[in-house]
Amino acid sequence: LRRIIAHFRKQEWTAIGIDFVIVVIGVFVGIQLGNWNEARAMRAQESAYLAQLRDEIVENDRMLEHLATYTDRSVEGGRNALAWLESDEPCGSRCDALLIDFFHASQLWGTGFQTGKYAENERRGFPTDDDTRAAVRRFYIYLAGWNPINLTAPAYRERLRRHLSPEAAEVLWGDCFVVDAEIESMSADCAPALASVDTASVLRAIRADDQIADDLRFWIGQNIFAQQEYPRARESAANAVAAINAEIGAP
């Protein structure tokens, strides 16, 4: 600016023009550098938040994997139990195993999925890429729709457990059901622990309940639906993770 003033006093118009162009270019470049730095900082922030979101999706997918295995066992037990109810056969040498099947069929893993990182990214407007945003939303819309089904206890659960003697319940909960940290699993290798329980008597009481077969059919159907949907949910999770990795340049 001092040079422009000096040139203006001397009426050196060409020099004034050159100096003016230099000033304008300098201001423009400065603004562009500021914008570039701001965009780079925002991009770095988005990448950090998306990495956290990806980790949350991976954890939710891990829970879906466990839920799929859990549901497979519930359906297997339910089918075995229902087949026996619909037959006229005594339980014979299968009494202990059948009671375990009835018990496992009544299980409900009422776990909720993690959504905190997704909510935080939504609040900040991340992901900014439309395709990545759509992939992530598809997965979380599924979770939001699935939670009410997964967290609702069936009528069969309560009806069956009315017929379990305290001795049977003690063994079934102590040896046939395992909780490791936040992961639940069901063991079918606990039949020997039922040797001291009159499982045949418990099964006769269950079979005498006219409503239990209908309630069991309903719950098996719900779990069969879950069996079909879990693979689709996991595919949606994989798509969301792949989209985020492509967005943040992760392998």
C-alpha positions as CSV (number, residue, x, y, z in Angstrom):
1,L,0.0,0.0,0.0
2,R,2.9,2.4,0.7
3,R,4.2,1.7,-2.8
4,I,0.8,2.4,-4.3
5,I,0.6,5.7,-2.5
6,A,4.2,6.6,-3.5
7,H,3.4,5.7,-7.2
8,F,0.1,7.7,-7.0
9,R,1.9,10.8,-5.8
10,K,4.3,10.5,-8.7
11,Q,1.4,9.6,-11.0
12,E,3.1,6.4,-12.2
13,W,-0.1,4.8,-13.4
14,T,1.4,1.6,-14.8
15,A,3.1,0.9,-11.5
16,I,-0.1,1.7,-9.6
17,G,-2.0,-0.8,-11.8
18,I,0.6,-3.5,-11.2
19,D,0.7,-2.9,-7.5
20,F,-3.1,-3.0,-7.3
21,V,-3.2,-6.4,-9.2
22,I,-0.6,-7.7,-6.8
23,V,-2.7,-6.7,-3.8
24,V,-5.9,-8.2,-5.2
25,I,-4.1,-11.4,-6.0
26,G,-2.6,-11.5,-2.5
27,V,-6.0,-11.0,-0.8
28,F,-7.6,-13.6,-3.1
29,V,-4.8,-16.2,-2.4
30,G,-5.0,-15.5,1.3
31,I,-8.8,-16.1,1.4
32,Q,-8.4,-19.2,-0.6
33,L,-5.7,-20.5,1.7
34,G,-7.9,-19.8,4.7
35,N,-10.8,-21.6,3.1
36,W,-8.6,-24.5,2.2
37,N,-7.2,-24.8,5.7
38,E,-10.7,-24.6,7.1
39,A,-12.0,-27.3,4.7
40,R,-9.0,-29.5,5.6
41,A,-9.6,-29.2,9.3
42,M,-13.3,-30.0,8.8
43,R,-12.4,-33.0,6.7
44,A,-10.0,-34.2,9.3
45,Q,-12.8,-33.8,11.9
46,E,-15.2,-35.7,9.8
47,S,-12.8,-38.5,9.2
48,A,-12.3,-38.9,13.0
49,Y,-16.0,-39.0,13.7
50,L,-16.6,-41.4,10.8
51,A,-13.9,-43.8,12.1
52,Q,-15.8,-43.8,15.5
53,L,-19.0,-44.5,13.6
54,R,-17.5,-47.3,11.7
55,D,-16.3,-48.9,14.9
56,E,-19.8,-48.7,16.3
57,I,-21.2,-50.3,13.2
58,V,-18.6,-53.1,13.5
59,E,-19.6,-53.7,17.2
60,N,-23.3,-53.8,16.2
61,D,-22.5,-56.3,13.5
62,R,-20.7,-58.4,16.0
63,M,-23.8,-58.4,18.2
64,L,-25.9,-59.4,15.2
65,E,-23.5,-62.3,14.5
66,H,-24.0,-63.6,18.1
67,L,-27.8,-63.0,17.9
68,A,-27.9,-65.1,14.8
69,T,-26.3,-68.0,16.5
70,Y,-28.5,-67.5,19.6
71,T,-31.6,-67.5,17.4
72,D,-30.6,-70.6,15.6
73,R,-30.4,-72.5,18.9
74,S,-33.8,-71.1,20.0
75,V,-35.4,-72.2,16.7
76,E,-33.8,-75.6,16.9
77,G,-35.0,-76.1,20.5
78,G,-38.5,-74.8,19.6
79,R,-38.9,-77.2,16.6
80,N,-37.8,-80.2,18.8
81,A,-40.2,-79.2,21.6
82,L,-43.1,-78.6,19.2
83,A,-42.6,-81.9,17.4
84,W,-42.8,-83.7,20.7
85,L,-45.9,-81.7,21.8
86,E,-47.7,-82.7,18.6
87,S,-46.9,-86.3,19.0
88,D,-48.4,-88.8,21.4
89,E,-45.0,-90.2,22.5
90,P,-43.7,-90.2,26.0
91,C,-40.4,-88.4,26.5
92,G,-38.7,-91.7,27.3
93,S,-34.9,-91.3,27.4
94,R,-35.2,-87.8,25.9
95,C,-36.9,-86.1,28.8
96,D,-33.8,-84.1,29.9
97,A,-32.9,-83.0,26.4
98,L,-36.5,-82.1,25.6
99,L,-36.8,-79.9,28.7
100,I,-33.6,-78.1,27.7
101,D,-35.2,-77.6,24.2
102,F,-38.3,-76.1,25.7
103,F,-36.2,-73.8,27.9
104,H,-33.9,-72.7,25.2
105,A,-36.8,-72.0,22.9
106,S,-38.2,-69.5,25.5
107,Q,-35.0,-67.4,25.6
108,L,-35.0,-63.8,24.5
109,W,-31.7,-61.8,24.3
110,G,-33.0,-58.4,25.0
111,T,-29.9,-56.5,23.9
112,G,-30.2,-53.1,22.4
113,F,-27.8,-51.9,19.7
114,Q,-25.4,-49.0,20.1
115,T,-26.5,-45.8,18.3
116,G,-24.6,-43.0,20.2
117,K,-21.9,-42.4,17.5
118,Y,-24.5,-42.4,14.8
119,A,-26.6,-39.7,16.6
120,E,-23.4,-37.6,17.1
121,N,-22.5,-37.9,13.4
122,E,-26.1,-37.0,12.4
123,R,-25.9,-33.9,14.6
124,R,-22.8,-32.7,12.9
125,G,-24.1,-33.5,9.4
126,F,-21.7,-36.4,8.8
127,P,-21.2,-38.2,6.5
128,T,-21.3,-35.3,4.0
129,D,-21.1,-37.7,1.1
130,D,-24.7,-38.6,0.0
131,D,-24.0,-42.2,-0.9
132,T,-22.1,-42.9,2.3
133,R,-24.8,-41.2,4.3
134,A,-27.5,-43.3,2.6
135,A,-25.5,-46.5,3.3
136,V,-25.2,-45.7,7.0
137,R,-28.8,-44.6,7.4
138,R,-30.0,-47.9,5.9
139,F,-28.2,-49.9,8.6
140,Y,-29.5,-47.7,11.5
141,I,-33.0,-47.6,10.2
142,Y,-32.9,-51.4,10.3
143,L,-31.7,-51.3,13.9
144,A,-34.4,-48.9,14.9
145,G,-37.1,-51.0,13.4
146,W,-35.7,-54.3,14.8
147,N,-35.2,-53.3,18.5
148,P,-39.0,-53.3,19.4
149,I,-39.3,-56.9,18.1
150,N,-36.1,-58.1,19.7
151,L,-36.9,-56.6,23.1
152,T,-40.5,-57.9,23.4
153,A,-40.9,-61.0,25.5
154,P,-43.2,-63.6,24.0
155,A,-46.2,-65.1,25.8
156,Y,-44.6,-68.6,25.5
157,R,-41.7,-67.5,27.7
158,E,-43.9,-66.8,30.7
159,R,-46.3,-69.7,30.1
160,L,-43.5,-72.3,29.9
161,R,-41.7,-71.0,33.0
162,R,-44.9,-71.4,35.1
163,H,-44.4,-75.2,34.7
164,L,-40.7,-75.3,35.7
165,S,-40.1,-76.7,39.2
166,P,-37.6,-74.7,41.3
167,E,-35.2,-77.6,41.0
168,A,-35.5,-77.7,37.2
169,A,-35.1,-73.9,37.0
170,E,-32.0,-74.0,39.2
171,V,-30.3,-76.4,36.9
172,L,-31.5,-74.8,33.6
173,W,-30.3,-71.4,34.6
174,G,-27.1,-72.6,36.2
175,D,-25.8,-75.0,33.6
176,C,-27.8,-74.5,30.4
177,F,-27.5,-70.7,30.1
178,V,-24.2,-68.9,30.0
179,V,-23.4,-65.1,30.3
180,D,-19.9,-64.1,29.4
181,A,-19.6,-60.3,29.8
182,E,-22.4,-58.9,27.6
183,I,-22.7,-62.1,25.5
184,E,-25.3,-64.7,26.3
185,S,-25.2,-68.2,25.0
186,M,-27.1,-71.5,25.5
187,S,-25.5,-74.8,26.2
188,A,-27.1,-78.1,25.2
189,D,-24.4,-80.1,27.0
190,C,-26.1,-79.6,30.4
191,A,-28.4,-82.7,30.3
192,P,-26.4,-84.6,32.9
193,A,-27.0,-81.9,35.5
194,L,-30.8,-82.6,35.2
195,A,-30.3,-86.2,36.5
196,S,-31.7,-85.3,39.9
197,V,-34.8,-83.6,38.5
198,D,-38.1,-85.3,37.6
199,T,-38.1,-83.9,34.1
200,A,-40.8,-86.3,32.9
201,S,-43.2,-84.9,35.4
202,V,-42.4,-81.3,34.3
203,L,-42.9,-82.3,30.7
204,R,-46.3,-83.9,31.4
205,A,-47.4,-80.6,33.0
206,I,-46.2,-78.7,30.0
207,R,-48.0,-81.0,27.6
208,A,-51.2,-80.6,29.6
209,D,-51.2,-76.9,28.9
210,D,-53.5,-76.5,25.9
211,Q,-52.2,-73.0,25.0
212,I,-48.4,-73.6,25.1
213,A,-48.2,-75.2,21.6
214,D,-49.9,-72.2,20.0
215,D,-47.6,-69.8,21.9
216,L,-44.6,-71.8,20.9
217,R,-45.6,-71.8,17.2
218,F,-45.8,-68.0,17.3
219,W,-42.4,-67.6,18.9
220,I,-40.7,-70.0,16.5
221,G,-42.2,-68.0,13.6
222,Q,-40.8,-64.8,15.0
223,N,-37.4,-66.3,15.3
224,I,-37.5,-67.8,11.8
225,F,-38.2,-64.2,10.6
226,A,-35.1,-63.1,12.6
227,Q,-33.0,-65.9,11.0
228,Q,-33.9,-64.5,7.6
229,E,-33.3,-60.9,8.5
230,Y,-30.0,-61.1,10.4
231,P,-27.9,-61.9,7.2
232,R,-29.6,-58.9,5.4
233,A,-28.8,-56.7,8.4
234,R,-25.2,-57.9,8.4
235,E,-24.9,-57.2,4.7
236,S,-26.2,-53.7,5.3
237,A,-23.5,-53.2,8.0
238,A,-20.8,-54.4,5.7
239,N,-21.9,-51.9,3.0
240,A,-21.9,-49.1,5.5
241,V,-18.4,-50.0,6.8
242,A,-17.1,-50.2,3.2
243,A,-18.6,-46.9,2.3
244,I,-17.0,-45.2,5.4
245,N,-13.6,-46.8,4.7
246,A,-13.7,-45.5,1.1
247,E,-14.7,-42.1,2.4
248,I,-11.8,-41.8,4.9
249,G,-9.3,-43.7,2.9
250,A,-9.0,-46.7,5.3
251,P,-8.2,-50.2,4.0
